[in-house]
Amino acid sequence: MNRQLLFLLVGLAIFVGGCSLAPKYTQPKAPIPVEWPQGVAYKDTRAMPGTATVPELSRQEFFADEQLQKIIETALNNNRDLRLAVLNVERARALYGIQRAELFPAVNAVGSGSKQRSSSDLTRPGEPRTMEQYSVNLGIASWEIDFFGRIRSLKDRALEEYLATEQARRSAQILLVAEVARVYLTLAADRENLKLARSTLETQQAAYSLILRRYELGIASELDLRQVQTQVDRARRDVPRFTQLAAQDQNALSLLAGSPVPEDLLPADLSSVTPLKEISPGLSSEALLNRPDILAAEHRLKGAYAFIGAARAAFFPRISLTTAVGTASGELSGLFKSGSGTWNFAPQIVLPIFDARTWAALRVTKADRKIVLTQYEKAIQTAFREVADALAVRGTIDQQVSAQQSLVNAVAETYRLSSKRYTHGIDSYLGVLDSQQSLYAAQRVLIALHLVRFANQVRLYAVLGGGGEPAKAHQGGS
């Protein structure tokens, strides 16, 4: 009878094992416009032939600079933050394996044997003096038969947490690649500013020497001498300042790479950096749904749905085999053999009558689902805003660079003419001072705008989901 009961319970478990009380998941509608923003601040993405979308473009194709590629590869191998993200994925995978194992019984086997030899004085004639005994115990300890899908729902939730953690790792990788590129470009800009400061210092020192000789000859006034001295001091101040910034950029790059970056991999200036590949955001904002942070939020949402199923299952009976033991024993004595076997099953049925905590837990899981849904929608809206901001910069930065370059050219010509007029004694040195200050400031702004254009290309690539490994379909068992 006990054996028949076991077969019945196992058969029922297999029959209803796919049953789940979790609500059916449907992907929520994205709370963003279908199309990207349009207007004077944005380029028409449809009018950009030859540009690839992020899924069509590998990391190596986008970051064409070979030195930057090598630093990125070093960071992907050595960065400690990314290493922690990978370890978190391994931990989540192990936890999923533990939860999935709850679906199956834990079987334990214990065997024992003994051998006894009797004295000839205590043995009848013809009876063997050696006797062997053995026994085997096969046990199943506390196996819950998942009639209403409680364990399966918990397993599904653990699976979604694992998948969310895997997407978090991809997101961390994208952030790392983007940050390495940003710091690399910032170092290039600061080194270019350092070159500009040194060049300006040399020019001002030469001007100071010229004015000093003119002052000693009585041709230039002391005011002219002091004015040019202020320019020399400003340039002398900026040289160590940009030297400091470049050193700090290099330190930050080494930290991201996980090891010191060789000097031959560092950029000399922005003009030495290979231009980045132009990309298109695509025609629809639905591309954002494949961003790893949004996929992670969606997996957490699916996990919240599964957890509701576990909470609902708590209202139904729980059937478990607290002890299911099979025992086989026997004796071997010469040619005589004997043996026996028994199976003992002790099914336990827990019938929930009323438990306020169960109702409270169900309300908590439903509230959690609403919270995670809101977080998912907020992640989509934030991603849309990030892409829109990057598109706004891309749509206007070229105009700013062009205007600033024109300004630099005009101020440089003004500086040349004012210096010539001062040399011929037509104007005071104040005009030269003003034009030189304007030229130095305009040149620094131009460097900053070039950096903005480079950095925004990297940011657009990252916020569209580029820089990480492609998402892999899960192939685990259900």
Secondary structure, DSSP 8 states (H G I E B T S, - for coil): -HHHHHHHHHHHHHHHTT---S--------SS-SS---STTS--GGG-TT-EEGGGS-HHHH---HHHHHHHHHHHHH-HHHHHHHHHHHHHHHHHHHHHHTTS--EEEEEEEEEEE--GGGS-TTS-SEEEEEEEEEEEEEEEE-TTSHHHHHHHHHHHHHHHHHHHHHHHHHHHHHHHHHHHHHHHHHHHHHHHHHHHHHHHHHHHHHHHHHHHTTSS-HHHHHHHHHHHHHHHHHHHHHHHHHHHHHHHHHHHHTS---GGGS-S-GGGS-----EE--S-GGGGGGSHHHHHHHHHHHHHHHHHHHHHHTTS-EEEEEEEEEEEEEEEETTEEEEEEEEEEEEEEE-----HHHHHHHHHHHHHHHHHHHHHHHHHHHHHHHHHHHHHHHHHHHHHHHHHHHHHHHHHHHHHHHHHHHHTTSS-HHHHHHHHHHHHHHHHHHHHHHHHHHHHHHHHHHHTTTTS----------
